[in-house]
Amino acid sequence: MTQIAAFAFALPGRCSFGRGAARAAPAQIRAYGARGVLVHGANPARAAWLLDGLRAEGAEVLAIACGSEPTLPMLEAALARAKGFGADWVAALGGGAALDLGKALAGLIPAPGGIMDHLEVVGRGLPLAAPPLPYIALPTTAGTGAEATRNAVIGLPDHGRKVSIRDERMLPRLAIIDPALTDHCPRGVTLASGLDALAQVIEPYVSAKATPFTDALTRPAIGPGLRALVRLMQAEDAAARDSLAWVSLCGGIALANGGLGAVHGLAGVIGGVTPAAHGAICGAALGPVLAMNRDHAPDPGRVNEVCAQIAAVLGGTAQEAPAALAGWAREAGLPGLQAQGLDPARHAAVAEASLASSSMKGNPFAPTVAQLCEVLRKAG
């Protein structure tokens, strides 16, 4: 009998999953207090149902728009508005960008110091000095899994990097995952975010930091996640939306409690030097990174298993699966990294910088700059 190594895991305080779950959101959020901040996406009309519902429950709400992936200037501006509002809670409705901005605000509104005290890499990376406000996450895309993670990713344009504010207490107090909120999501967003969701169940499964807990979530989600995404590229399908929302949640929990890998190690750097969306970067890198790990990991057993699951959906052999996945994504409309804004002349610098990322530490082997440059070439 194999001995199980010790591990720990942390989860959102409560997850509510299923079609119709969002109907209870106004009352559930209002239970945390009478005043709160609601972060939403660029179009406030899409948040009107929640804002109206909160106000009908007697809540006073400060609404803050998040029109793109959050940057340090955006966070500073939002924090300046929210600090003096006297909020009891923070809620976020939107894709991963809105969820990350809301999570950062929940952590920083009570914090006595400044943002740089808590930013990793470029700041002091300190734990929060005060408990965050209760944070409620309602994702409207199926991809980032930010409704179940303990970090908020912030872009630093002046540094050309994306870094995190990270604290276990930043996990949402309540995550409401209603797949109906993702219905009719634009095709390009569905593709990019869905590939991110797929990467976030594949990477923790092959990660050097995998645990029995993360395995239980990730392994069964890989095939169904890809199958759902293939279906959604063919037609709008509620059952496929439900499946992909579940895969996204599983990936968020797994990455928060295990490791990622080279896909996200590269994406964190590329996202800081290009305007490309995170999911699109991950989608372009996923097939080439699978091929690299299959060819160079000391024990590629799990990578081969993932490839077999991909082949069962896309056809062909497991050996062909990384290229088949990359080719399918291109045919579905995903641009390569060069079309997303990455100059091939920057490949070596991106590869070098990615080696220092926390995600890279979970990869099943330690890649070289040359091997990562080959990934970038294939993904371009």
C-alpha positions as CSV (number, residue, x, y, z in Angstrom):
1,M,0.0,0.0,0.0
2,T,1.4,3.4,-1.0
3,Q,1.8,5.9,1.8
4,I,0.1,9.2,1.2
5,A,2.3,12.3,1.9
6,A,0.9,15.0,4.1
7,F,-1.0,17.8,2.5
8,A,-3.4,20.6,3.3
9,F,-6.1,22.4,1.3
10,A,-8.2,25.6,1.7
11,L,-11.5,26.3,0.0
12,P,-14.0,29.2,-0.3
13,G,-16.2,29.4,2.8
14,R,-19.2,28.3,0.8
15,C,-19.7,27.4,-2.9
16,S,-23.2,27.5,-4.5
17,F,-23.2,25.8,-7.9
18,G,-25.9,25.4,-10.4
19,R,-28.4,27.1,-12.8
20,G,-30.4,29.6,-10.9
21,A,-28.0,29.9,-8.0
22,A,-27.5,33.6,-8.7
23,R,-31.2,34.3,-7.9
24,A,-30.4,34.1,-4.2
25,A,-27.3,36.4,-4.5
26,P,-28.8,39.7,-3.4
27,A,-30.1,38.4,-0.2
28,Q,-27.0,36.3,0.5
29,I,-24.7,39.2,-0.1
30,R,-26.9,41.6,2.0
31,A,-26.5,39.2,4.9
32,Y,-22.9,40.4,5.2
33,G,-23.9,44.0,5.9
34,A,-25.7,47.0,4.8
35,R,-22.9,48.7,2.8
36,G,-20.8,47.1,0.1
37,V,-18.7,47.5,-3.0
38,L,-19.8,45.8,-6.3
39,V,-17.1,45.4,-8.9
40,H,-18.5,44.6,-12.4
41,G,-17.2,44.4,-16.0
42,A,-17.1,47.2,-18.5
43,N,-20.8,47.2,-19.3
44,P,-22.8,48.2,-16.2
45,A,-26.0,47.0,-17.8
46,R,-24.9,43.4,-17.3
47,A,-24.7,44.1,-13.5
48,A,-28.0,45.9,-13.2
49,W,-29.9,42.9,-12.0
50,L,-27.6,42.4,-9.1
51,L,-27.3,46.1,-8.3
52,D,-31.1,46.5,-8.3
53,G,-31.5,43.3,-6.2
54,L,-29.0,44.5,-3.6
55,R,-30.7,47.9,-3.4
56,A,-34.1,46.2,-3.1
57,E,-32.6,44.4,-0.1
58,G,-31.8,47.7,1.5
59,A,-28.1,47.7,0.7
60,E,-26.1,50.9,-0.1
61,V,-23.7,49.9,-2.9
62,L,-20.7,51.6,-4.5
63,A,-20.3,50.2,-8.0
64,I,-16.9,50.1,-9.6
65,A,-16.3,49.1,-13.3
66,C,-13.4,46.9,-14.3
67,G,-13.0,47.2,-18.1
68,S,-9.8,45.3,-18.5
69,E,-7.4,43.0,-16.7
70,P,-6.6,45.0,-13.5
71,T,-3.4,47.1,-13.3
72,L,-1.8,48.9,-10.4
73,P,-3.2,52.3,-11.5
74,M,-6.7,50.8,-11.8
75,L,-6.3,49.2,-8.3
76,E,-5.1,52.5,-6.8
77,A,-8.0,54.4,-8.3
78,A,-10.5,51.8,-7.1
79,L,-9.0,51.6,-3.7
80,A,-9.1,55.4,-3.3
81,R,-12.9,55.4,-4.0
82,A,-13.6,52.4,-1.8
83,K,-11.5,53.1,1.3
84,G,-13.8,55.8,2.7
85,F,-17.1,54.1,1.8
86,G,-17.4,52.1,5.0
87,A,-18.0,48.9,3.2
88,D,-19.0,45.7,5.1
89,W,-18.3,43.5,2.1
90,V,-17.0,43.4,-1.5
91,A,-18.7,41.5,-4.3
92,A,-17.6,41.0,-7.9
93,L,-19.6,40.0,-10.9
94,G,-17.7,39.3,-14.1
95,G,-14.8,37.5,-15.7
96,G,-11.5,36.8,-14.0
97,A,-10.4,40.5,-14.3
98,A,-13.4,41.8,-12.3
99,L,-13.1,39.0,-9.8
100,D,-9.4,39.7,-9.2
101,L,-10.0,43.4,-8.8
102,G,-12.8,42.7,-6.3
103,K,-10.6,40.3,-4.4
104,A,-7.8,42.8,-4.2
105,L,-10.1,45.4,-2.8
106,A,-11.6,43.1,-0.2
107,G,-8.0,42.4,1.0
108,L,-6.7,46.0,0.8
109,I,-9.6,48.1,2.1
110,P,-8.9,47.2,5.7
111,A,-5.1,47.0,5.3
112,P,-3.3,49.8,7.2
113,G,-0.4,49.9,4.8
114,G,-0.1,50.5,1.1
115,I,-0.5,48.2,-1.9
116,M,3.2,47.7,-2.4
117,D,3.4,46.1,1.1
118,H,1.6,43.2,-0.3
119,L,2.5,42.8,-4.0
120,E,4.8,39.9,-4.7
121,V,8.0,40.3,-6.7
122,V,8.0,44.1,-7.0
123,G,6.7,44.8,-3.5
124,R,7.3,43.4,-0.1
125,G,5.0,40.5,-0.6
126,L,3.8,40.6,3.1
127,P,0.7,38.8,4.3
128,L,-2.3,41.1,4.9
129,A,-2.0,42.9,8.2
130,A,-5.8,42.9,8.8
131,P,-8.5,40.4,7.9
132,P,-10.0,41.1,4.5
133,L,-13.6,42.1,4.1
134,P,-16.0,39.3,3.3
135,Y,-15.7,38.7,-0.5
136,I,-18.4,37.2,-2.7
137,A,-17.5,36.1,-6.3
138,L,-20.0,35.6,-9.1
139,P,-18.1,34.5,-12.3
140,T,-19.6,35.2,-15.7
141,T,-17.0,33.3,-17.7
142,A,-15.8,29.7,-17.3
143,G,-12.0,29.9,-17.2
144,T,-9.9,31.6,-14.6
145,G,-11.4,29.8,-11.5
146,A,-10.8,33.1,-9.6
147,E,-13.9,32.3,-7.6
148,A,-11.9,29.7,-5.7
149,T,-8.3,31.2,-5.5
150,R,-6.4,33.0,-2.8
151,N,-4.6,35.5,-5.0
152,A,-5.4,38.5,-7.1
153,V,-3.3,39.1,-10.2
154,I,-2.4,42.8,-10.9
155,G,-0.6,44.1,-13.9
156,L,2.3,46.5,-13.6
157,P,2.7,48.3,-16.9
158,D,5.8,50.2,-15.8
159,H,7.5,46.9,-14.9
160,G,6.1,44.8,-17.8
161,R,5.0,42.1,-15.3
162,K,1.9,40.6,-13.7
163,V,2.2,39.8,-10.0
164,S,-0.1,38.7,-7.2
165,I,-1.4,39.8,-3.9
166,R,-1.7,36.5,-2.1
167,D,-3.2,35.5,1.3
168,E,-5.2,32.5,2.2
169,R,-7.8,34.8,3.9
170,M,-8.5,36.3,0.4
171,L,-10.5,33.1,-0.5
172,P,-14.1,34.2,-1.2
173,R,-16.4,33.9,1.7
174,L,-19.1,32.9,-0.8
175,A,-18.7,31.8,-4.4
176,I,-21.8,31.6,-6.5
177,I,-21.2,29.7,-9.7
178,D,-24.4,29.9,-11.9
179,P,-23.6,28.6,-15.4
180,A,-26.5,30.6,-16.7
181,L,-24.4,33.7,-16.2
182,T,-22.0,32.4,-18.9
183,D,-24.7,31.6,-21.5
184,H,-24.1,33.3,-24.8
185,C,-20.6,34.5,-23.8
186,P,-18.9,35.6,-27.0
187,R,-17.2,32.9,-29.0
188,G,-13.7,34.3,-28.7
189,V,-14.0,34.8,-24.9
190,T,-15.5,31.3,-24.5
191,L,-12.6,29.8,-26.4
192,A,-9.8,31.6,-24.6
193,S,-11.3,31.3,-21.1
194,G,-12.2,27.6,-21.8
195,L,-8.7,26.8,-22.7
196,D,-7.5,28.5,-19.5
197,A,-10.0,26.3,-17.6
198,L,-8.6,23.3,-19.4
199,A,-5.0,24.3,-18.6
200,Q,-5.9,24.7,-15.0
201,V,-7.0,21.1,-14.6
202,I,-4.2,19.7,-16.7
203,E,-1.3,21.6,-15.1
204,P,-2.2,20.8,-11.5
205,Y,-2.7,17.1,-12.5
206,V,0.8,16.8,-14.0
207,S,2.3,19.2,-11.4
208,A,5.2,18.2,-9.1
209,K,2.9,19.6,-6.3
210,A,-0.1,17.4,-7.1
211,T,-1.9,15.9,-4.1
212,P,-4.7,13.2,-3.8
213,F,-7.1,16.1,-3.2
214,T,-6.2,18.0,-6.4
215,D,-6.0,14.7,-8.4
216,A,-9.6,14.0,-7.4
217,L,-10.7,17.3,-8.9
218,T,-8.5,17.5,-12.0
219,R,-8.2,14.0,-13.5
220,P,-12.0,13.5,-14.1
221,A,-12.4,17.1,-15.5
222,I,-9.9,17.0,-18.4
223,G,-11.9,15.0,-21.0
224,P,-15.3,16.6,-20.1
225,G,-13.8,20.1,-20.2
226,L,-12.3,19.7,-23.6
227,R,-15.5,18.0,-24.9
228,A,-17.6,20.8,-23.6
229,L,-15.4,23.4,-25.2
230,V,-15.5,21.6,-28.5
231,R,-19.3,21.6,-28.3
232,L,-19.5,25.3,-27.6
233,M,-17.4,26.1,-30.6
234,Q,-20.1,24.3,-32.6
235,A,-23.2,25.7,-31.0
236,E,-24.6,27.3,-27.8
237,D,-25.3,24.5,-25.4
238,A,-26.5,24.8,-21.8
239,A,-25.2,21.4,-20.8
240,A,-21.8,22.3,-22.2
241,R,-21.8,25.6,-20.3
242,D,-22.7,23.8,-17.1
243,S,-19.8,21.3,-17.6
244,L,-17.3,24.0,-18.4
245,A,-18.3,26.1,-15.3
246,W,-17.7,23.0,-13.2
247,V,-14.3,22.4,-14.8
248,S,-13.4,26.0,-14.2
249,L,-14.3,25.8,-10.5
250,C,-12.3,22.5,-10.2
251,G,-9.3,24.2,-11.8
252,G,-9.5,27.2,-9.5
253,I,-9.6,25.0,-6.4
254,A,-6.8,22.8,-7.7
255,L,-4.4,25.6,-8.6
256,A,-5.0,27.3,-5.2
257,N,-4.1,24.1,-3.4
258,G,-1.4,22.6,-5.8
259,G,0.9,23.8,-8.5
260,L,0.5,25.0,-12.0
261,G,3.4,24.8,-14.5
262,A,5.1,26.3,-17.6
263,V,1.9,27.4,-19.3
264,H,1.1,29.8,-16.5
265,G,4.8,30.6,-15.8
266,L,5.1,31.9,-19.3
267,A,1.6,33.5,-19.3
268,G,2.4,35.7,-16.3
269,V,5.4,37.2,-18.1
270,I,3.8,37.5,-21.6
271,G,0.7,39.2,-20.0
272,G,3.0,41.9,-18.7
273,V,4.6,42.7,-22.0
274,T,1.6,42.4,-24.4
275,P,-2.0,43.4,-24.3
276,A,-3.1,39.8,-24.8
277,A,-5.8,38.2,-22.7
278,H,-4.5,35.7,-20.1
279,G,-6.7,32.8,-21.4
280,A,-5.6,33.3,-25.0
281,I,-2.0,33.2,-23.9
282,C,-2.5,30.0,-22.0
283,G,-4.5,28.5,-24.8
284,A,-1.7,29.1,-27.3
285,A,1.0,27.7,-25.0
286,L,-0.9,24.6,-23.7
287,G,-0.2,22.2,-26.6
288,P,3.5,23.1,-27.0
289,V,4.1,22.8,-23.2
290,L,2.4,19.4,-23.1
291,A,4.8,18.3,-25.9
292,M,7.8,19.7,-24.0
293,N,6.7,17.9,-20.8
294,R,6.0,14.7,-22.5
295,D,9.5,14.7,-24.2
296,H,11.6,15.9,-21.2
297,A,9.9,15.0,-17.9
298,P,11.7,12.2,-16.0
299,D,8.4,10.5,-15.5
300,P,5.9,11.5,-18.2
301,G,3.2,9.1,-17.1
302,R,0.7,11.7,-16.2
303,V,1.4,13.8,-19.2
304,N,0.8,10.7,-21.4
305,E,-2.4,10.1,-19.6
306,V,-3.6,13.7,-20.3
307,C,-2.6,13.2,-24.0
308,A,-4.7,10.0,-24.1
309,Q,-7.7,11.9,-22.8
310,I,-7.2,14.7,-25.4
311,A,-6.9,12.1,-28.2
312,A,-10.1,10.4,-27.0
313,V,-11.9,13.7,-27.7
314,L,-10.1,15.1,-30.8
315,G,-9.1,11.8,-32.4
316,G,-5.7,10.6,-33.4
317,T,-3.1,9.1,-31.1
318,A,-1.8,10.2,-27.7
319,Q,1.5,11.1,-29.4
320,E,-0.3,13.4,-31.7
321,A,-2.4,15.0,-29.0
322,P,-0.4,18.2,-28.2
323,A,-0.2,19.2,-31.8
324,A,-3.9,18.2,-32.3
325,L,-5.0,20.4,-29.4
326,A,-2.9,23.3,-30.7
327,G,-4.3,22.8,-34.3
328,W,-7.9,22.6,-33.1
329,A,-7.5,25.8,-31.1
330,R,-6.1,27.6,-34.1
331,E,-8.9,26.3,-36.3
332,A,-11.4,27.5,-33.7
333,G,-10.0,31.0,-34.0
334,L,-7.4,31.3,-31.3
335,P,-4.5,33.5,-32.6
336,G,-0.9,32.5,-32.0
337,L,1.4,34.5,-29.6
338,Q,2.9,36.6,-32.3
339,A,-0.6,37.7,-33.4
340,Q,-1.4,38.4,-29.8
341,G,1.5,40.9,-29.6
342,L,4.6,38.9,-28.6
343,D,7.6,39.8,-30.7
344,P,9.7,36.7,-31.4
345,A,12.8,38.8,-30.6
346,R,11.6,38.8,-26.9
347,H,11.4,35.0,-26.6
348,A,14.6,34.5,-24.7
349,A,13.9,37.4,-22.3
350,V,10.4,36.0,-21.7
351,A,11.7,32.5,-21.1
352,E,14.4,33.7,-18.7
353,A,11.9,35.8,-16.7
354,S,9.4,33.0,-16.5
355,L,11.9,30.8,-14.7
356,A,11.5,32.9,-11.6
357,S,7.7,32.6,-11.5
358,S,5.9,30.6,-8.8
359,S,3.9,28.7,-11.4
360,M,7.0,27.3,-13.0
361,K,8.0,25.6,-9.8
362,G,5.1,23.2,-10.3
363,N,6.1,22.0,-13.7
364,P,7.0,18.3,-13.8
365,F,10.6,19.2,-14.6
366,A,12.7,22.3,-14.6
367,P,12.8,23.5,-18.2
368,T,15.7,25.4,-19.8
369,V,15.5,28.7,-21.5
370,A,16.1,26.9,-24.8
371,Q,13.2,24.5,-24.2
372,L,10.9,27.4,-23.3
373,C,12.0,29.3,-26.4
374,E,11.0,26.3,-28.5
375,V,7.5,26.3,-26.8
376,L,7.2,30.0,-27.6
377,R,8.2,29.4,-31.2
378,K,5.6,26.6,-31.6
379,A,3.0,28.8,-29.9
380,G,3.7,31.8,-32.1
